[in-house]
Amino acid sequence: MQEAWLQLQCPACNESWEERVNDLSAPDTQFACDDCGSERPLSEFMQTARDLEVLREFTG
């Protein structure tokens, strides 16, 4: 089975990075940017609609 990676981007500082979908929580879980500390729901960090769709598929 292949690993799925998602593109994340902080809405506050625009820092971009990738995370393994298995390392992430549900889309509505609070998530913090390691770069600036901004906290928002994880769904707001998804760079594309497809990233959010994949996250929802994996977290049910």
Distance bins in CASP14 RR format, pairs under 12 A and 6 or more apart:
PFRMAT RR
TARGET T0000
AUTHOR 0000-0000-0000
RMODE 2
METHOD distances of the structure
MODEL  1
1 21 0 0 0 0 0 1 0 0 0 0 0
1 22 0 0 0 0 0 1 0 0 0 0 0
1 58 0 0 0 0 0 1 0 0 0 0 0
2 20 0 0 0 0 0 1 0 0 0 0 0
2 21 0 0 0 0 0 1 0 0 0 0 0
2 22 0 0 0 0 0 1 0 0 0 0 0
2 54 0 0 0 0 0 1 0 0 0 0 0
3 18 0 0 0 0 0 1 0 0 0 0 0
3 19 0 0 0 0 0 1 0 0 0 0 0
3 20 1 0 1 0 0 0 0 0 0 0 0
3 21 1 0 0 1 0 0 0 0 0 0 0
3 22 1 0 0 1 0 0 0 0 0 0 0
3 23 0 0 0 0 1 0 0 0 0 0 0
3 54 0 0 0 0 0 1 0 0 0 0 0
3 58 0 0 0 0 0 1 0 0 0 0 0
4 18 0 0 0 0 0 1 0 0 0 0 0
4 19 0 0 0 0 1 0 0 0 0 0 0
4 20 1 0 0 1 0 0 0 0 0 0 0
4 21 1 0 1 0 0 0 0 0 0 0 0
4 22 1 0 0 1 0 0 0 0 0 0 0
4 23 0 0 0 0 0 1 0 0 0 0 0
4 24 0 0 0 0 1 0 0 0 0 0 0
4 50 0 0 0 0 0 1 0 0 0 0 0
4 51 0 0 0 0 1 0 0 0 0 0 0
4 53 0 0 0 0 0 1 0 0 0 0 0
4 54 1 0 1 0 0 0 0 0 0 0 0
4 55 0 0 0 0 1 0 0 0 0 0 0
4 57 0 0 0 0 1 0 0 0 0 0 0
4 58 1 0 0 1 0 0 0 0 0 0 0
4 59 0 0 0 0 0 1 0 0 0 0 0
5 17 0 0 0 0 0 1 0 0 0 0 0
5 18 1 0 1 0 0 0 0 0 0 0 0
5 19 1 0 0 1 0 0 0 0 0 0 0
5 20 1 0 1 0 0 0 0 0 0 0 0
5 21 1 0 0 1 0 0 0 0 0 0 0
5 22 0 0 0 0 1 0 0 0 0 0 0
5 23 0 0 0 0 1 0 0 0 0 0 0
5 24 0 0 0 0 0 1 0 0 0 0 0
5 47 0 0 0 0 0 1 0 0 0 0 0
5 50 0 0 0 0 0 1 0 0 0 0 0
5 51 0 0 0 0 1 0 0 0 0 0 0
5 54 0 0 0 0 1 0 0 0 0 0 0
5 55 0 0 0 0 0 1 0 0 0 0 0
5 58 0 0 0 0 0 1 0 0 0 0 0
6 16 0 0 0 0 0 1 0 0 0 0 0
6 17 0 0 0 0 1 0 0 0 0 0 0
6 18 1 0 0 1 0 0 0 0 0 0 0
6 19 1 0 1 0 0 0 0 0 0 0 0
6 20 1 0 0 1 0 0 0 0 0 0 0
6 21 1 0 1 0 0 0 0 0 0 0 0
6 22 0 0 0 0 0 1 0 0 0 0 0
6 23 0 0 0 0 1 0 0 0 0 0 0
6 24 1 0 0 1 0 0 0 0 0 0 0
6 27 0 0 0 0 0 1 0 0 0 0 0
6 31 0 0 0 0 0 1 0 0 0 0 0
6 42 0 0 0 0 1 0 0 0 0 0 0
6 43 0 0 0 0 0 1 0 0 0 0 0
6 45 0 0 0 0 1 0 0 0 0 0 0
6 46 1 0 0 1 0 0 0 0 0 0 0
6 47 1 0 0 1 0 0 0 0 0 0 0
6 48 0 0 0 0 1 0 0 0 0 0 0
6 49 0 0 0 0 0 1 0 0 0 0 0
6 50 0 0 0 0 1 0 0 0 0 0 0
6 51 1 0 1 0 0 0 0 0 0 0 0
6 52 0 0 0 0 1 0 0 0 0 0 0
6 53 0 0 0 0 0 1 0 0 0 0 0
6 54 1 0 0 1 0 0 0 0 0 0 0
6 55 1 0 0 1 0 0 0 0 0 0 0
6 56 0 0 0 0 0 1 0 0 0 0 0
6 57 0 0 0 0 0 1 0 0 0 0 0
6 58 0 0 0 0 1 0 0 0 0 0 0
6 59 0 0 0 0 0 1 0 0 0 0 0
7 15 0 0 0 0 0 1 0 0 0 0 0
7 16 1 0 0 1 0 0 0 0 0 0 0
7 17 0 0 0 0 1 0 0 0 0 0 0
7 18 1 0 0 1 0 0 0 0 0 0 0
7 19 0 0 0 0 1 0 0 0 0 0 0
7 20 0 0 0 0 0 1 0 0 0 0 0
7 21 0 0 0 0 0 1 0 0 0 0 0
7 24 0 0 0 0 0 1 0 0 0 0 0
7 45 0 0 0 0 1 0 0 0 0 0 0
7 46 1 0 0 1 0 0 0 0 0 0 0
7 47 1 1 0 0 0 0 0 0 0 0 0
7 48 1 0 0 1 0 0 0 0 0 0 0
7 49 0 0 0 0 0 1 0 0 0 0 0
7 50 0 0 0 0 1 0 0 0 0 0 0
7 51 1 0 1 0 0 0 0 0 0 0 0
7 52 0 0 0 0 0 1 0 0 0 0 0
7 54 0 0 0 0 0 1 0 0 0 0 0
7 55 0 0 0 0 0 1 0 0 0 0 0
8 14 0 0 0 0 0 1 0 0 0 0 0
8 15 0 0 0 0 1 0 0 0 0 0 0
8 16 1 0 0 1 0 0 0 0 0 0 0
8 17 1 0 1 0 0 0 0 0 0 0 0
8 18 1 0 0 1 0 0 0 0 0 0 0
8 19 1 0 1 0 0 0 0 0 0 0 0
8 20 0 0 0 0 0 1 0 0 0 0 0
8 21 0 0 0 0 0 1 0 0 0 0 0
8 23 0 0 0 0 0 1 0 0 0 0 0
8 24 0 0 0 0 1 0 0 0 0 0 0
8 27 0 0 0 0 0 1 0 0 0 0 0
8 31 0 0 0 0 1 0 0 0 0 0 0
8 32 0 0 0 0 0 1 0 0 0 0 0
8 33 0 0 0 0 1 0 0 0 0 0 0
8 34 0 0 0 0 0 1 0 0 0 0 0
8 35 0 0 0 0 0 1 0 0 0 0 0
8 40 0 0 0 0 0 1 0 0 0 0 0
8 42 0 0 0 0 1 0 0 0 0 0 0
8 43 0 0 0 0 0 1 0 0 0 0 0
8 44 0 0 0 0 1 0 0 0 0 0 0
8 45 1 0 1 0 0 0 0 0 0 0 0
8 46 1 0 0 1 0 0 0 0 0 0 0
8 47 1 0 0 1 0 0 0 0 0 0 0
8 48 0 0 0 0 0 1 0 0 0 0 0
8 51 1 0 0 1 0 0 0 0 0 0 0
8 52 0 0 0 0 0 1 0 0 0 0 0
8 54 0 0 0 0 0 1 0 0 0 0 0
8 55 0 0 0 0 1 0 0 0 0 0 0
9 15 1 0 0 1 0 0 0 0 0 0 0
9 16 1 0 1 0 0 0 0 0 0 0 0
9 17 0 0 0 0 1 0 0 0 0 0 0
9 18 0 0 0 0 0 1 0 0 0 0 0
9 19 0 0 0 0 0 1 0 0 0 0 0
9 31 0 0 0 0 0 1 0 0 0 0 0
9 33 0 0 0 0 1 0 0 0 0 0 0
9 35 0 0 0 0 0 1 0 0 0 0 0
9 36 0 0 0 0 0 1 0 0 0 0 0
9 38 0 0 0 0 0 1 0 0 0 0 0
9 40 0 0 0 0 0 1 0 0 0 0 0
9 44 0 0 0 0 1 0 0 0 0 0 0
9 45 1 0 0 1 0 0 0 0 0 0 0
9 46 0 0 0 0 1 0 0 0 0 0 0
9 47 1 0 1 0 0 0 0 0 0 0 0
9 48 0 0 0 0 1 0 0 0 0 0 0
9 51 0 0 0 0 1 0 0 0 0 0 0
9 52 0 0 0 0 0 1 0 0 0 0 0
10 16 1 0 0 1 0 0 0 0 0 0 0
10 17 0 0 0 0 1 0 0 0 0 0 0
10 31 0 0 0 0 1 0 0 0 0 0 0
10 32 0 0 0 0 1 0 0 0 0 0 0
10 33 1 0 1 0 0 0 0 0 0 0 0
10 34 0 0 0 0 1 0 0 0 0 0 0
10 35 1 0 0 1 0 0 0 0 0 0 0
10 36 1 0 0 1 0 0 0 0 0 0 0
10 37 0 0 0 0 1 0 0 0 0 0 0
10 38 1 0 1 0 0 0 0 0 0 0 0
10 39 0 0 0 0 0 1 0 0 0 0 0
10 40 0 0 0 0 1 0 0 0 0 0 0
10 42 0 0 0 0 0 1 0 0 0 0 0
10 44 0 0 0 0 1 0 0 0 0 0 0
10 45 1 0 0 1 0 0 0 0 0 0 0
10 46 0 0 0 0 0 1 0 0 0 0 0
10 47 0 0 0 0 1 0 0 0 0 0 0
11 31 0 0 0 0 0 1 0 0 0 0 0
11 33 0 0 0 0 1 0 0 0 0 0 0
11 35 0 0 0 0 0 1 0 0 0 0 0
11 36 0 0 0 0 0 1 0 0 0 0 0
11 37 0 0 0 0 0 1 0 0 0 0 0
11 38 1 0 0 1 0 0 0 0 0 0 0
11 39 0 0 0 0 0 1 0 0 0 0 0
11 40 1 0 0 1 0 0 0 0 0 0 0
11 41 0 0 0 0 0 1 0 0 0 0 0
11 42 0 0 0 0 0 1 0 0 0 0 0
11 43 0 0 0 0 0 1 0 0 0 0 0
11 44 1 0 1 0 0 0 0 0 0 0 0
11 45 1 0 0 1 0 0 0 0 0 0 0
11 46 0 0 0 0 0 1 0 0 0 0 0
11 47 0 0 0 0 0 1 0 0 0 0 0
12 31 0 0 0 0 0 1 0 0 0 0 0
12 32 0 0 0 0 0 1 0 0 0 0 0
12 33 1 0 0 1 0 0 0 0 0 0 0
12 35 0 0 0 0 1 0 0 0 0 0 0
12 36 1 0 1 0 0 0 0 0 0 0 0
12 37 1 0 0 1 0 0 0 0 0 0 0
12 38 1 1 0 0 0 0 0 0 0 0 0
12 39 0 0 0 0 1 0 0 0 0 0 0
12 40 1 0 0 1 0 0 0 0 0 0 0
12 44 0 0 0 0 1 0 0 0 0 0 0
12 45 0 0 0 0 1 0 0 0 0 0 0
13 32 0 0 0 0 0 1 0 0 0 0 0
13 33 1 0 0 1 0 0 0 0 0 0 0
13 34 0 0 0 0 0 1 0 0 0 0 0
13 35 1 0 1 0 0 0 0 0 0 0 0
13 36 1 0 1 0 0 0 0 0 0 0 0
13 37 0 0 0 0 1 0 0 0 0 0 0
13 38 1 0 0 1 0 0 0 0 0 0 0
13 40 0 0 0 0 0 1 0 0 0 0 0
13 45 0 0 0 0 0 1 0 0 0 0 0
14 33 0 0 0 0 1 0 0 0 0 0 0
14 35 0 0 0 0 1 0 0 0 0 0 0
14 36 0 0 0 0 1 0 0 0 0 0 0
14 38 0 0 0 0 0 1 0 0 0 0 0
14 45 0 0 0 0 0 1 0 0 0 0 0
14 47 0 0 0 0 0 1 0 0 0 0 0
15 32 0 0 0 0 0 1 0 0 0 0 0
15 33 1 0 0 1 0 0 0 0 0 0 0
15 34 0 0 0 0 1 0 0 0 0 0 0
15 35 1 0 1 0 0 0 0 0 0 0 0
15 36 1 0 0 1 0 0 0 0 0 0 0
15 37 0 0 0 0 1 0 0 0 0 0 0
15 38 0 0 0 0 1 0 0 0 0 0 0
15 45 0 0 0 0 1 0 0 0 0 0 0
15 47 0 0 0 0 0 1 0 0 0 0 0
16 33 0 0 0 0 0 1 0 0 0 0 0
16 34 0 0 0 0 0 1 0 0 0 0 0
16 35 0 0 0 0 1 0 0 0 0 0 0
16 45 0 0 0 0 1 0 0 0 0 0 0
16 46 0 0 0 0 0 1 0 0 0 0 0
16 47 1 0 0 1 0 0 0 0 0 0 0
16 48 0 0 0 0 0 1 0 0 0 0 0
16 51 0 0 0 0 0 1 0 0 0 0 0
17 23 0 0 0 0 0 1 0 0 0 0 0
17 24 0 0 0 0 0 1 0 0 0 0 0
17 33 0 0 0 0 1 0 0 0 0 0 0
17 34 0 0 0 0 1 0 0 0 0 0 0
17 35 0 0 0 0 1 0 0 0 0 0 0
17 45 0 0 0 0 1 0 0 0 0 0 0
17 47 0 0 0 0 1 0 0 0 0 0 0
17 51 0 0 0 0 0 1 0 0 0 0 0
18 24 0 0 0 0 0 1 0 0 0 0 0
18 45 0 0 0 0 0 1 0 0 0 0 0
18 46 0 0 0 0 0 1 0 0 0 0 0
18 47 0 0 0 0 1 0 0 0 0 0 0
18 51 0 0 0 0 1 0 0 0 0 0 0
19 25 0 0 0 0 0 1 0 0 0 0 0
19 31 0 0 0 0 1 0 0 0 0 0 0
19 33 0 0 0 0 0 1 0 0 0 0 0
19 34 0 0 0 0 0 1 0 0 0 0 0
19 42 0 0 0 0 1 0 0 0 0 0 0
19 45 0 0 0 0 1 0 0 0 0 0 0
19 46 0 0 0 0 0 1 0 0 0 0 0
19 47 0 0 0 0 0 1 0 0 0 0 0
19 51 0 0 0 0 1 0 0 0 0 0 0
19 54 0 0 0 0 0 1 0 0 0 0 0
19 55 0 0 0 0 1 0 0 0 0 0 0
19 58 0 0 0 0 0 1 0 0 0 0 0
20 54 0 0 0 0 0 1 0 0 0 0 0
20 55 0 0 0 0 0 1 0 0 0 0 0
20 58 0 0 0 0 1 0 0 0 0 0 0
21 27 0 0 0 0 0 1 0 0 0 0 0
21 42 0 0 0 0 0 1 0 0 0 0 0
21 46 0 0 0 0 0 1 0 0 0 0 0
21 50 0 0 0 0 0 1 0 0 0 0 0
21 51 0 0 0 0 1 0 0 0 0 0 0
21 52 0 0 0 0 0 1 0 0 0 0 0
21 53 0 0 0 0 0 1 0 0 0 0 0
21 54 1 0 0 1 0 0 0 0 0 0 0
21 55 1 0 0 1 0 0 0 0 0 0 0
21 56 0 0 0 0 0 1 0 0 0 0 0
21 57 0 0 0 0 1 0 0 0 0 0 0
21 58 1 0 1 0 0 0 0 0 0 0 0
21 59 0 0 0 0 1 0 0 0 0 0 0
21 60 0 0 0 0 0 1 0 0 0 0 0
22 54 0 0 0 0 0 1 0 0 0 0 0
22 55 0 0 0 0 0 1 0 0 0 0 0
22 58 1 0 0 1 0 0 0 0 0 0 0
22 59 0 0 0 0 1 0 0 0 0 0 0
23 31 0 0 0 0 0 1 0 0 0 0 0
23 42 0 0 0 0 0 1 0 0 0 0 0
23 55 0 0 0 0 0 1 0 0 0 0 0
23 58 0 0 0 0 0 1 0 0 0 0 0
23 59 0 0 0 0 0 1 0 0 0 0 0
24 31 1 0 0 1 0 0 0 0 0 0 0
24 41 0 0 0 0 0 1 0 0 0 0 0
24 42 1 0 0 1 0 0 0 0 0 0 0
24 43 0 0 0 0 0 1 0 0 0 0 0
24 45 0 0 0 0 1 0 0 0 0 0 0
24 46 0 0 0 0 1 0 0 0 0 0 0
24 51 0 0 0 0 0 1 0 0 0 0 0
24 52 0 0 0 0 0 1 0 0 0 0 0
24 54 0 0 0 0 0 1 0 0 0 0 0
24 55 1 0 0 1 0 0 0 0 0 0 0
24 56 0 0 0 0 0 1 0 0 0 0 0
24 58 1 0 0 1 0 0 0 0 0 0 0
24 59 1 0 0 1 0 0 0 0 0 0 0
25 31 1 0 0 1 0 0 0 0 0 0 0
25 32 0 0 0 0 0 1 0 0 0 0 0
25 41 0 0 0 0 0 1 0 0 0 0 0
25 42 1 0 0 1 0 0 0 0 0 0 0
25 43 0 0 0 0 0 1 0 0 0 0 0
25 45 0 0 0 0 0 1 0 0 0 0 0
25 55 0 0 0 0 1 0 0 0 0 0 0
25 56 0 0 0 0 0 1 0 0 0 0 0
25 58 0 0 0 0 0 1 0 0 0 0 0
25 59 1 0 0 1 0 0 0 0 0 0 0
25 60 0 0 0 0 0 1 0 0 0 0 0
26 41 0 0 0 0 1 0 0 0 0 0 0
26 42 1 0 0 1 0 0 0 0 0 0 0
26 43 0 0 0 0 1 0 0 0 0 0 0
26 52 0 0 0 0 0 1 0 0 0 0 0
26 55 0 0 0 0 1 0 0 0 0 0 0
26 56 0 0 0 0 1 0 0 0 0 0 0
26 57 0 0 0 0 0 1 0 0 0 0 0
26 58 0 0 0 0 1 0 0 0 0 0 0
26 59 1 0 1 0 0 0 0 0 0 0 0
26 60 1 0 0 1 0 0 0 0 0 0 0
27 40 0 0 0 0 0 1 0 0 0 0 0
27 41 1 0 0 1 0 0 0 0 0 0 0
27 42 1 0 1 0 0 0 0 0 0 0 0
27 43 1 1 0 0 0 0 0 0 0 0 0
27 44 0 0 0 0 1 0 0 0 0 0 0
27 45 0 0 0 0 1 0 0 0 0 0 0
27 46 1 0 0 1 0 0 0 0 0 0 0
27 49 0 0 0 0 0 1 0 0 0 0 0
27 51 0 0 0 0 0 1 0 0 0 0 0
27 52 1 0 0 1 0 0 0 0 0 0 0
27 53 0 0 0 0 1 0 0 0 0 0 0
27 54 0 0 0 0 0 1 0 0 0 0 0
27 55 1 0 1 0 0 0 0 0 0 0 0
27 56 1 0 0 1 0 0 0 0 0 0 0
27 57 0 0 0 0 0 1 0 0 0 0 0
27 58 0 0 0 0 0 1 0 0 0 0 0
27 59 1 0 0 1 0 0 0 0 0 0 0
27 60 0 0 0 0 1 0 0 0 0 0 0
28 40 0 0 0 0 0 1 0 0 0 0 0
28 41 1 0 1 0 0 0 0 0 0 0 0
28 42 1 0 0 1 0 0 0 0 0 0 0
28 43 1 0 0 1 0 0 0 0 0 0 0
28 44 0 0 0 0 1 0 0 0 0 0 0
28 45 0 0 0 0 0 1 0 0 0 0 0
28 52 0 0 0 0 0 1 0 0 0 0 0
28 55 0 0 0 0 0 1 0 0 0 0 0
28 56 0 0 0 0 0 1 0 0 0 0 0
28 59 0 0 0 0 1 0 0 0 0 0 0
28 60 0 0 0 0 0 1 0 0 0 0 0
29 39 0 0 0 0 0 1 0 0 0 0 0
29 40 0 0 0 0 0 1 0 0 0 0 0
29 41 1 0 0 1 0 0 0 0 0 0 0
29 42 1 0 1 0 0 0 0 0 0 0 0
29 43 0 0 0 0 1 0 0 0 0 0 0
29 44 0 0 0 0 0 1 0 0 0 0 0
29 45 0 0 0 0 0 1 0 0 0 0 0
29 55 0 0 0 0 0 1 0 0 0 0 0
29 59 0 0 0 0 1 0 0 0 0 0 0
30 37 0 0 0 0 0 1 0 0 0 0 0
30 38 0 0 0 0 0 1 0 0 0 0 0
30 39 1 0 1 0 0 0 0 0 0 0 0
30 40 1 0 0 1 0 0 0 0 0 0 0
30 41 1 0 0 1 0 0 0 0 0 0 0
30 42 1 0 0 1 0 0 0 0 0 0 0
30 43 0 0 0 0 0 1 0 0 0 0 0
30 44 0 0 0 0 0 1 0 0 0 0 0
30 45 0 0 0 0 0 1 0 0 0 0 0
31 37 0 0 0 0 1 0 0 0 0 0 0
31 38 0 0 0 0 1 0 0 0 0 0 0
31 39 1 0 0 1 0 0 0 0 0 0 0
31 40 1 0 0 1 0 0 0 0 0 0 0
31 41 1 0 0 1 0 0 0 0 0 0 0
31 42 1 0 1 0 0 0 0 0 0 0 0
31 43 0 0 0 0 1 0 0 0 0 0 0
31 44 0 0 0 0 1 0 0 0 0 0 0
31 45 1 0 1 0 0 0 0 0 0 0 0
31 46 0 0 0 0 0 1 0 0 0 0 0
31 55 0 0 0 0 0 1 0 0 0 0 0
32 38 1 0 0 1 0 0 0 0 0 0 0
32 39 1 0 1 0 0 0 0 0 0 0 0
32 40 0 0 0 0 1 0 0 0 0 0 0
32 41 0 0 0 0 0 1 0 0 0 0 0
32 42 0 0 0 0 1 0 0 0 0 0 0
32 44 0 0 0 0 0 1 0 0 0 0 0
32 45 0 0 0 0 1 0 0 0 0 0 0
33 39 1 0 0 1 0 0 0 0 0 0 0
33 40 0 0 0 0 1 0 0 0 0 0 0
33 42 0 0 0 0 0 1 0 0 0 0 0
33 44 0 0 0 0 0 1 0 0 0 0 0
33 45 1 0 0 1 0 0 0 0 0 0 0
34 45 0 0 0 0 0 1 0 0 0 0 0
35 45 0 0 0 0 0 1 0 0 0 0 0
36 45 0 0 0 0 0 1 0 0 0 0 0
37 45 0 0 0 0 0 1 0 0 0 0 0
38 44 0 0 0 0 1 0 0 0 0 0 0
38 45 0 0 0 0 1 0 0 0 0 0 0
39 45 0 0 0 0 0 1 0 0 0 0 0
40 46 0 0 0 0 0 1 0 0 0 0 0
41 52 0 0 0 0 0 1 0 0 0 0 0
41 55 0 0 0 0 0 1 0 0 0 0 0
42 51 0 0 0 0 0 1 0 0 0 0 0
42 52 0 0 0 0 1 0 0 0 0 0 0
42 55 1 0 0 1 0 0 0 0 0 0 0
42 56 0 0 0 0 0 1 0 0 0 0 0
42 59 0 0 0 0 1 0 0 0 0 0 0
43 49 0 0 0 0 0 1 0 0 0 0 0
43 51 0 0 0 0 1 0 0 0 0 0 0
43 52 1 0 1 0 0 0 0 0 0 0 0
43 53 0 0 0 0 0 1 0 0 0 0 0
43 54 0 0 0 0 0 1 0 0 0 0 0
43 55 1 0 0 1 0 0 0 0 0 0 0
43 56 0 0 0 0 1 0 0 0 0 0 0
43 59 0 0 0 0 0 1 0 0 0 0 0
44 51 0 0 0 0 0 1 0 0 0 0 0
44 52 0 0 0 0 1 0 0 0 0 0 0
44 55 0 0 0 0 0 1 0 0 0 0 0
45 51 0 0 0 0 1 0 0 0 0 0 0
45 52 0 0 0 0 1 0 0 0 0 0 0
45 55 0 0 0 0 1 0 0 0 0 0 0
46 52 1 0 1 0 0 0 0 0 0 0 0
46 53 0 0 0 0 1 0 0 0 0 0 0
46 54 0 0 0 0 1 0 0 0 0 0 0
46 55 1 0 0 1 0 0 0 0 0 0 0
46 56 0 0 0 0 1 0 0 0 0 0 0
47 54 0 0 0 0 0 1 0 0 0 0 0
47 55 0 0 0 0 0 1 0 0 0 0 0
48 54 0 0 0 0 1 0 0 0 0 0 0
48 55 0 0 0 0 0 1 0 0 0 0 0
49 55 0 0 0 0 0 1 0 0 0 0 0
49 56 0 0 0 0 0 1 0 0 0 0 0
50 56 0 0 0 0 0 1 0 0 0 0 0
50 57 0 0 0 0 0 1 0 0 0 0 0
51 57 0 0 0 0 0 1 0 0 0 0 0
51 58 0 0 0 0 0 1 0 0 0 0 0
52 58 0 0 0 0 0 1 0 0 0 0 0
52 59 0 0 0 0 0 1 0 0 0 0 0
53 59 0 0 0 0 0 1 0 0 0 0 0
53 60 0 0 0 0 0 1 0 0 0 0 0
54 60 0 0 0 0 0 1 0 0 0 0 0
END
